Amino acid sequence: MNGLFITFEGGEGAGKTTVLKSIMETLQKQGKKVMATREPGGSAIAEKIRHIILDPEHNEMDARTEALLYAAARRQHLVETVLPKLEEGYIVLCDRFIDSSIVYQGVARGIGVEEVRQMNLFATDGLMPHLTCYVDIEPTIGLKRIEGHKGREYNRLDQEEIDFHFMVRRAYQKLASEEPTRIKTIDGGESLESVVQHTYHVIEQFLNKGDC
Ligand code: TYD
């Protein structure tokens, strides 16, 4: 595989989606082969699974069903969208990946980190991102930010209580401390411009070193 797989992670309202878009434009301007995609979704079948998972009416969805659906969407997206681009040598920027499942399903839903990790490694056939940019935000600030975003899709995860989002943050911070080489933390509390700059710096260093 010749390409690079870079994922973006963070709680609600961290700004990772905006940051990803800006990084993509910068890398494109430099003439690099780059594509942006997202989870859950990123391929026709995976987008359909996304619709089932995030439908606000699906309140009866069981936590393990949810975890399996995320993993199924991940597998399909990987095979249809991500792997072919990596084979072609692209830098693939992906909004959320396996760490989202470990944090949201494994910790916040209480299924267990190792259970969710193993199920996902089956789905990805062991593939992990080369680099993960974790945009860290204090949940009350993040949620306040997205409150004002008209046109943003309202989804089932938006119905969660604030404690859920604090659990998500703590779990991301723990993961980042356990895997400091792969997961780089960016302070999402700064201005959007600074968050973009900091993230770009992390990616630039990674591309220059060519390690991880
Ligand atoms: P989305 O609207 O894409 O949110 P965001 O802009 O915050 O990425 O909704 C995705 C939601 O799905 C988000 O709340 C996180 C959740 N999620 C999981 O719980 N597990 C996963 O594996 C993934 C990929 C997402």
Residues whose N, C-alpha, C, O or C-beta is under 5 A from the ligand:
A	BS01	TYD	G11 E12 E39 P40 Y70 R96 F97 S100 S101 Y104 L157
